[in-house]
Amino acid sequence: TRLTEERGDEAAADLAASLASLVQRVSQRHGGLPVKYLGDGVMFFFKEPGSAVESALEMVEEAPAADLPPAHVGLDAGPVVQQDGDYYGRTVNVAARIAGRAGPDEVLVSEEVAGLSGDLGSTKFDDLGPAELKNVSRPIRLFRASRISGTAAPDQST
């Protein structure tokens, strides 16, 4: 809404197209599936949590070059219900709440994601401790995923 008010409808539409292009390219490279676009956000499905983390970090790193605003990413792992091409359930809700806690250019993940991601080489997880999330019955331990200093994403050019 703010972008539309500041720059107009066409700028907002251009931004959405840039977001869709980045999302498609990066998520598919890591085996992910964009499920739905939510205005300036996207919901994804990944079978492997580590792939979701790598994809999220790449999107955060590539967003400025695509003239996109800073990304705020939240990831959770667990069971979901798939219905009519969409995903539902506690895991989806918790991921959305975690994303709401993330700052600009930040990838926050649940303890489940950090634990199931294995060794990602150039990625580290900093324990931020338990967090109370709106309408979530128990605190969720959050971790900040980031690149280890001095490392970059593997070269993805072909």
Residue frames relative to the residue before (quaternion, step in Angstrom):
aa qw qx qy qz dx dy dz
T 1.0000 0.0000 0.0000 0.0000 0.00 0.00 0.00
R 0.6611 0.5107 -0.3166 0.4494 3.57 0.89 -0.94
L 0.6546 0.5112 -0.3176 0.4574 3.59 0.93 -0.89
T 0.6440 0.5171 -0.3207 0.4637 3.58 0.94 -0.86
E 0.6635 0.5008 -0.3005 0.4677 3.58 0.95 -0.84
E 0.7170 0.4605 -0.2559 0.4565 3.58 0.95 -0.89
R 0.8355 0.2229 -0.0689 0.4974 3.58 0.86 -0.97
G 0.5728 -0.6129 0.3778 0.3918 3.61 1.21 -0.25
D 0.7146 -0.4899 0.3243 0.3798 3.50 -1.37 0.36
E 0.6661 0.5122 -0.3171 0.4399 3.60 0.90 -0.87
A 0.6354 0.5183 -0.3311 0.4669 3.60 0.99 -0.77
A 0.6492 0.5062 -0.3169 0.4711 3.58 1.00 -0.78
A 0.6474 0.5059 -0.3153 0.4748 3.59 1.01 -0.78
D 0.6339 0.5203 -0.3241 0.4715 3.60 1.03 -0.77
L 0.6331 0.5289 -0.3184 0.4671 3.56 1.02 -0.83
A 0.6480 0.5147 -0.3144 0.4652 3.59 0.95 -0.86
A 0.6492 0.5069 -0.3163 0.4707 3.61 1.00 -0.78
S 0.6421 0.5124 -0.3213 0.4712 3.61 1.00 -0.79
L 0.6359 0.5256 -0.3150 0.4691 3.55 1.02 -0.85
A 0.6632 0.5110 -0.3065 0.4529 3.59 0.87 -0.95
S 0.6490 0.5220 -0.3157 0.4546 3.59 0.96 -0.83
L 0.6683 0.4919 -0.2929 0.4750 3.58 0.88 -0.95
V 0.6615 0.5279 -0.2948 0.4437 3.55 0.88 -0.99
Q 0.6661 0.5040 -0.3047 0.4576 3.58 0.84 -0.96
R 0.6952 0.5022 -0.2762 0.4338 3.54 0.76 -1.09
V 0.7465 0.4193 -0.2341 0.4605 3.58 0.68 -1.08
S 0.6785 0.4903 -0.3223 0.4419 3.61 0.80 -0.87
Q 0.6721 0.4958 -0.3102 0.4542 3.59 0.90 -0.82
R 0.5966 0.5658 -0.3562 0.4439 3.58 1.09 -0.68
H 0.7518 0.3595 -0.1890 0.5194 3.60 1.13 -0.66
G 0.6099 -0.6008 0.3437 0.3858 3.58 1.20 0.36
G 0.5113 0.6589 -0.4081 0.3714 3.58 1.22 0.40
L 0.2715 -0.7458 0.5907 0.1452 3.48 -1.33 0.30
P 0.3127 -0.7110 0.5882 0.2253 3.61 -0.69 1.00
V 0.2777 -0.7914 0.5281 0.1328 3.58 -0.70 1.09
K 0.7787 -0.2029 0.1409 0.5767 3.57 0.88 -0.92
Y 0.3902 -0.6885 0.5698 0.2216 3.48 -1.29 0.62
L 0.1450 -0.7976 0.5850 0.0245 3.53 -0.89 1.04
G 0.7452 -0.3068 0.1853 0.5624 3.58 0.54 1.13
D 0.8133 -0.1514 0.1413 0.5438 3.57 -0.37 -1.23
G 0.6762 0.4482 -0.2990 0.5025 3.59 1.21 0.35
V 0.2179 -0.7599 0.6010 0.1180 3.51 -1.34 0.29
M 0.2181 -0.7307 0.6276 0.1567 3.55 -1.13 0.71
F 0.1442 -0.7991 0.5830 0.0286 3.55 -0.91 1.05
F 0.1768 -0.7212 0.6478 0.1701 3.50 -1.40 0.23
F 0.0068 0.7637 -0.6448 0.0324 3.55 -0.97 0.99
K 0.4421 -0.6797 0.5147 0.2788 3.56 -1.03 0.74
E 0.7747 0.2819 -0.1339 0.5500 3.57 1.10 -0.75
P 0.4610 -0.7074 0.4596 0.2753 3.62 -0.66 1.05
G 0.6336 0.5434 -0.3413 0.4322 3.60 0.98 -0.77
S 0.6349 0.5207 -0.3197 0.4728 3.57 1.06 -0.73
A 0.6247 0.5325 -0.3302 0.4659 3.57 1.07 -0.73
V 0.6464 0.5150 -0.3155 0.4663 3.58 0.98 -0.86
E 0.6673 0.4994 -0.3058 0.4603 3.59 0.84 -0.95
S 0.6508 0.5143 -0.3081 0.4658 3.56 0.97 -0.86
A 0.6599 0.5155 -0.3075 0.4519 3.58 0.90 -0.93
L 0.6621 0.4987 -0.3126 0.4640 3.59 0.91 -0.87
E 0.6395 0.5181 -0.3250 0.4658 3.59 1.00 -0.76
M 0.6538 0.5124 -0.3193 0.4561 3.58 0.92 -0.86
V 0.6366 0.5179 -0.3251 0.4700 3.57 0.98 -0.82
E 0.6803 0.4945 -0.2855 0.4595 3.58 0.96 -0.89
E 0.7456 0.4239 -0.2211 0.4642 3.60 0.99 -0.80
A 0.4800 0.7025 -0.4280 0.3048 3.62 1.18 -0.35
P 0.6677 0.5032 -0.3435 0.4278 3.68 0.78 -0.82
A 0.6559 0.5108 -0.3209 0.4537 3.62 0.98 -0.78
A 0.6760 0.4505 -0.2803 0.5114 3.59 1.22 -0.49
D 0.4479 -0.7106 0.4210 0.3422 3.58 1.36 0.20
L 0.4094 0.6891 -0.4826 0.3530 3.56 1.05 0.87
P 0.5460 -0.5927 0.4594 0.3735 3.58 -1.13 0.48
P 0.6759 -0.4878 0.3437 0.4324 3.61 -1.19 0.34
A 0.3932 -0.7186 0.5307 0.2175 3.56 -1.03 0.88
H 0.1571 -0.7194 0.6696 0.0970 3.53 -1.29 0.62
V 0.0152 -0.8486 0.5266 -0.0490 3.60 -0.29 1.25
G 0.0345 -0.7733 0.6330 0.0096 3.53 -1.12 0.84
L 0.0661 -0.8107 0.5816 -0.0050 3.56 -0.88 0.99
D 0.0097 0.7534 -0.6575 -0.0016 3.53 -1.16 0.75
A 0.2311 -0.7529 0.6002 0.1397 3.57 -1.25 0.44
G 0.4297 0.6793 -0.5238 0.2822 3.52 -1.06 0.79
P 0.7308 -0.4185 0.2929 0.4527 3.54 -1.27 -0.11
V 0.0578 -0.7633 0.6425 0.0347 3.53 -1.22 0.65
V 0.3446 -0.6841 0.5949 0.2436 3.52 -1.31 0.33
Q 0.1758 -0.7738 0.6013 0.0935 3.55 -0.79 1.05
Q 0.1204 0.7826 -0.5959 0.1339 3.53 -0.83 1.08
D 0.8575 -0.0487 -0.0029 0.5122 3.56 -0.81 1.06
G 0.7318 -0.4530 0.2352 0.4517 3.59 0.92 0.94
D 0.6646 0.4455 -0.3034 0.5174 3.58 1.26 0.14
Y 0.3183 -0.7295 0.5734 0.1943 3.56 -1.29 0.29
Y 0.0793 -0.7968 0.5989 -0.0115 3.54 -1.05 0.91
G 0.5377 0.6523 -0.4584 0.2745 3.53 -1.32 0.22
R 0.7539 -0.4058 0.2875 0.4294 3.50 -1.40 0.13
T 0.6286 0.5516 -0.3425 0.4282 3.59 0.93 -0.86
V 0.6484 0.5094 -0.3044 0.4769 3.58 0.97 -0.87
N 0.6752 0.5031 -0.2940 0.4523 3.57 0.91 -0.94
V 0.6612 0.4972 -0.3097 0.4687 3.58 0.94 -0.87
A 0.6278 0.5310 -0.3433 0.4540 3.62 0.94 -0.80
A 0.6524 0.5087 -0.3145 0.4655 3.59 0.96 -0.84
R 0.6606 0.4977 -0.3100 0.4688 3.60 0.97 -0.79
I 0.6252 0.5202 -0.3357 0.4752 3.57 1.06 -0.75
A 0.6313 0.5287 -0.3324 0.4598 3.60 0.96 -0.84
G 0.6370 0.5378 -0.3200 0.4501 3.57 1.06 -0.73
R 0.6614 0.4932 -0.2893 0.4853 3.59 1.22 -0.47
A 0.5834 0.6169 -0.3632 0.3837 3.57 1.19 -0.57
G 0.3779 -0.7054 0.5558 0.2254 3.52 -1.11 0.76
P 0.7293 -0.3929 0.3008 0.4725 3.59 -1.28 -0.03
D 0.8471 0.0767 -0.1070 0.5149 3.56 -0.96 0.97
E 0.5430 0.6217 -0.3892 0.4089 3.58 1.14 0.58
V 0.1716 -0.7478 0.6353 0.0884 3.54 -1.09 0.87
L 0.0357 -0.7877 0.6148 -0.0184 3.57 -0.53 1.23
V 0.0818 -0.8013 0.5926 0.0052 3.54 -0.99 0.89
S 0.5272 -0.6045 0.4916 0.3391 3.53 -1.27 0.45
E 0.6781 -0.4668 0.3794 0.4222 3.53 -1.34 0.22
E 0.6109 0.5596 -0.3468 0.4397 3.58 1.06 -0.74
V 0.6650 0.4912 -0.3066 0.4716 3.59 0.89 -0.89
A 0.6566 0.5067 -0.3190 0.4586 3.59 0.85 -0.93
G 0.7007 0.4835 -0.2742 0.4472 3.59 0.89 -0.89
L 0.7303 0.4310 -0.2339 0.4756 3.58 1.04 -0.73
S 0.5590 0.6522 -0.3750 0.3486 3.60 1.24 -0.23
G 0.3340 -0.7636 0.4987 0.2381 3.57 1.16 -0.38
D 0.6951 -0.4310 0.3492 0.4573 3.56 -1.25 -0.42
L 0.1206 -0.8171 0.5628 0.0319 3.55 -0.46 1.22
G 0.5398 -0.6687 0.3814 0.3406 3.58 1.25 0.29
S 0.8530 0.0966 -0.0166 0.5126 3.56 0.06 -1.28
T 0.6425 0.5222 -0.3142 0.4646 3.60 1.28 0.13
K 0.1005 -0.7720 0.6244 0.0641 3.54 -1.10 0.76
F 0.2596 -0.7359 0.6062 0.1536 3.54 -1.31 0.44
D 0.1555 -0.7805 0.6022 0.0636 3.56 -0.68 1.14
D 0.3928 -0.7338 0.5139 0.2075 3.55 -0.73 1.15
L 0.1604 -0.8004 0.5745 0.0602 3.58 -0.69 1.13
G 0.5343 -0.6412 0.3945 0.3843 3.58 1.29 -0.06
P 0.6923 -0.4780 0.3380 0.4218 3.55 -1.31 0.02
A 0.1154 -0.7844 0.6078 0.0457 3.55 -1.12 0.76
E 0.3729 -0.6746 0.5897 0.2409 3.53 -1.12 0.76
L 0.0857 -0.7915 0.6047 0.0222 3.55 -0.80 1.04
K 0.5993 -0.6066 0.3933 0.3438 3.55 -0.95 0.92
N 0.8663 0.0433 -0.0981 0.4878 3.54 -0.94 1.11
V 0.5435 0.5401 -0.4336 0.4742 3.60 1.19 0.50
S 0.5018 -0.7411 0.3700 0.2491 3.55 -0.63 1.22
R 0.8029 0.1373 -0.0785 0.5747 3.60 1.05 -0.59
P 0.6103 -0.5523 0.4024 0.4008 3.60 -1.15 0.50
I 0.2531 -0.7421 0.6072 0.1287 3.55 -1.18 0.71
R 0.3539 -0.7156 0.5566 0.2299 3.60 -0.80 1.01
L 0.1703 -0.8082 0.5617 0.0478 3.54 -0.74 1.14
F 0.1291 -0.7532 0.6417 0.0648 3.51 -1.27 0.64
R 0.3167 -0.7052 0.5967 0.2151 3.56 -1.15 0.67
A 0.2282 -0.7561 0.6015 0.1205 3.56 -0.76 1.08
S 0.1519 0.7798 -0.5959 0.1174 3.56 -0.91 0.88
R 0.5808 -0.5541 0.4620 0.3771 3.52 -1.34 0.28
I 0.4806 -0.6169 0.5323 0.3243 3.54 -1.15 0.67
S 0.5881 -0.6092 0.3992 0.3516 3.59 -0.87 0.96
G 0.8062 0.2707 -0.2255 0.4753 3.49 -1.00 0.91
T 0.6789 0.4241 -0.3064 0.5151 3.57 1.27 0.05
A 0.1753 -0.7621 0.6139 0.1076 3.52 -1.22 0.46
A 0.6693 -0.4588 0.3811 0.4432 3.51 -1.30 0.16
P 0.5704 -0.5753 0.4391 0.3885 3.58 -1.07 0.59
D 0.5704 -0.5918 0.4396 0.3620 3.57 -1.08 0.69
Q 0.1696 -0.8191 0.5455 0.0518 3.55 -0.67 1.12
S 0.4334 0.7054 -0.4732 0.3011 3.59 1.20 0.16
T 0.1830 -0.7814 0.5880 0.1010 3.53 -1.19 0.61
